[in-house]
């Protein structure tokens, strides 16, 4: 068991680290706490959307060479430049994102996806979720165009296959317990595997074990009261153990420890994610309807921006409502725009031909206040402004305490549909501090020899909010950098030991 680099975790960031470290000639071991059928971290539970810079369709064809001329002819892919990516990251994080780290993320996004293609990972346009067909032509919106083929499960399987083809070992049900350190450098990992605790010596360790979203005690400690009541969208294995192991030996922390990625999620979903359902418990077509709480009133601007820029912060708003739930309301003018996730069997849904009948079916909601809210809403919609789901159309409301900035439609064409939601937490924003080489820094802000980190457990990238699809690209970019740095350091040490 002589390994140069040990990677803790087996999701996207971890596997990018393993594949990158292997390029240096290092011998790699990946430790995954979960069994194989549940492995892959949060990546396994995602729909696979990946945000990246591209300057036109030719760039996209480098990533997706099977795009046909016919598909390109009926699609406006637009562009997503470095400046646009920077603007989105700074805007949604309220200018708190680390400038050095975000520059690395943006400038390496496209090249990292090209690198993943060389490892056998395939990509496709997000036709069904990021582009509506208007007048015979698709138009992508919100800067998000690319997804991994087969979604998150497809990405994990492709990365695991690539790793095994290159001689990288993956141990499942292998929980890393602590780092082996002399107080200056990291020299390996203590792991529980096959019923035994073992000490694995290595020349470098990459931690990519996720945030602490599946740890209800830590959620309450750091995010605040009530967060123990949130549903966990993904894996039950991301409990902050990687962060704990690093801080136990003196790693510095960084980032928005009271912040997280949290969305509108099926009210009656299980405690943790269900791979049979995947990402479909989410309910992300709210820009085309309204949301009400137990008092029967709206509580948020559903059309403040494209879904990509609001969904990751609205989960917190839903959790703050009475009894931690809301209902999404749609009429027949927009039901054809609802995403596939609204059609799954495991959904809390009611329908009615009249608003009064709908009010009587909304469990937990004040029916009289709801009927009044719909009347107020219908009188406030600016029906003179054209509705267009592909752009921020300015179809707003007048005279409401909480306006709707875009995509406002009267709710007056039955049958009406309503879906009950709560808060689903995806990942936490606080984590360990790294430098531009993805090397973990200690509490003296010095690099910790032999220790690197990537993915959800790194702090400083996301604050308050998150542009859709930036989690997977963040994991890929910094995973690749962490692996490259760890591999190089390990090979230098190996060479020095041989001399």
Buried (B, 14 or more C-beta within 10 A) or exposed (E): EEBBBBBBBBBBBBBBBBBBBBBBEBBBBBBBBBEEEBBBBBBBBBBBBBBBBBEEBEBBBEBBEEBEEEBBEEBBBBBBBBEBBBEBBBBBBEEBBBEEBBBBBBBBBBEBBEBBBEBEBBBBBBBEBBBBEEEEEBBBBBBBBBBBBBBBBBBBBBBBEBBEEEEBBBBBBBBBEBBBBEEEBBBBBBBBBEEEEBEBEBBBBBBBBBBBBBBBEBBBEBBEEBBBBBBBBBBBBBBBBBBBBBBEBBBBBBBBBBBBBBBBBBBEBEEBBBBEBBBBBBBBBBBBBBBBBBBBBBBBBBBBBBBBBBBBBBBBBBBEBEEBBBBBBBBEBBBEBBBEBBEEEEBBBBEBEEBEBBBBBBEEBBBEBBBBBBEBBBEBBEEEEEBBBBEBBBBBBEEBEEBBBBBBBBBBEBEBBBBBBBBBBBBBBBBBBBBEBBBBBBEEEEBBBBBBBBBBBBBBBBBBBBBBBBBBBBBBBBBBBBBBBBBBBBBEBBEEEEE
